Amino acid sequence: MTIKHIFSDMDGTLLQSDCTISEKNVSVIKSSTIPLTLVSARSPKQMLEVIDKLDLREPQIAFNGGLIFQKGTQNIEILNEDHLDISEVSAIVDMVKRDFPKVNCSFFDANDWYIEQADQRTEKEAKFGGQNPTMANFVSLLKQTDLKVYKIMLIVSDLQEMQGLIAEMNKFNPGNLNIKQSSATYLEVTSTSADKSKGVKYIQNLENLDKQDMAAFGDGNNDVAMLKEVGTPIVMENALDGVKEYGKYLTKDNDSDGVAYGISRYLLEK
């Protein structure tokens, strides 16, 4: 078996708990010479530091598949996109501000992360995500005809309030919204067309790959679709129990260089 392309989630998988990539992961990925695509809920800007450290030249997948892009010398080149309907973004923002005023609501276009209020939660996101927010008036911003929103991010401090928010969002959903709780305090909204498996299929077709040519690393529920698309799915030790059943192999956790171990142990020809 020769693996021709690797796909990897970032947070909880390739990145350590402090959101940095270990030197061991960098060294093994580079020395393997197997093309690698990051597949993340992050924005392109939040992915650039890792892209540069790994010297990646392949297409990359942001916003859970909502944006497929290539890093250029000056900016990013968009290869494929699935963004949210602006009228629905406005409706969600209005509902959250009215019914859940303690929830921090923000959203992303291809280049910027927009916030209307700064607090400890946005400061933490900026620190670990690696992207500084842009302060904006949402009412004015959402009137711009050329604005494309790829992800709404809702940060909740109270876990009970999170359940109420999820219930209300599911009631609101007209059927074209992908609503995912990515952690205990984060709820993310993208288009239903934004899916990690779609990004994998795009690159599979681009490079004329068979399923058995591809491997993937993941740890969360939003990685399952990606894991099912490849011939060699590898799941992190720190993954949710329900995710582990989708792995062909189980590797070490994200704080123990699990991606490096998985590449060396399962993907490189002996």
HELIX and SHEET records of a PDB file:
HELIX    1   1 MET A   10  LEU A   14  3                                   5    
HELIX    2   2 GLU A   23  SER A   32  1                                  10    
HELIX    3   3 PRO A   44  LEU A   54  1                                  11    
HELIX    4   4 PHE A   63  GLY A   65  5                                   3    
HELIX    5   5 ILE A   86  ASP A   99  1                                  14    
HELIX    6   6 GLN A  120  GLY A  129  1                                  10    
HELIX    7   7 PHE A  138  LEU A  141  1                                   4    
HELIX    8   8 LEU A  159  PHE A  172  1                                  14    
HELIX    9   9 LYS A  196  GLU A  207  1                                  12    
HELIX   10  10 LYS A  211  ASP A  213  5                                   3    
HELIX   11  11 ASN A  221  ASP A  223  5                                   3    
HELIX   12  12 VAL A  224  GLU A  229  1                                   6    
HELIX   13  13 ASP A  241  LYS A  244  1                                   4    
HELIX   14  14 ASN A  254  SER A  256  5                                   3    
HELIX   15  15 GLY A  258  GLY A  262  1                                   5    
HELIX   16  16 ILE A  263  LEU A  267  3                                   5    
SHEET    1   A 5 LEU A  36  LEU A  38  0                                        
SHEET    2   A 5 HIS A   5  SER A   8  1                                        
SHEET    3   A 5 MET A 214  GLY A 218  1                                        
SHEET    4   A 5 THR A 232  VAL A 235  1                                        
SHEET    5   A 5 TYR A 249  LEU A 250  1                                        
SHEET    1   B 3 GLN A  60  ALA A  62  0                                        
SHEET    2   B 3 LEU A  67  LYS A  71 -1                                        
SHEET    3   B 3 ILE A  76  GLU A  81 -1                                        
SHEET    1   C 6 THR A 134  MET A 135  0                                        
SHEET    2   C 6 TRP A 113  ILE A 115  1                                        
SHEET    3   C 6 ASN A 104  PHE A 108 -1                                        
SHEET    4   C 6 LYS A 151  ILE A 155 -1                                        
SHEET    5   C 6 TYR A 186  SER A 191 -1                                        
SHEET    6   C 6 LEU A 177  GLN A 181 -1                                        
END                                                                             
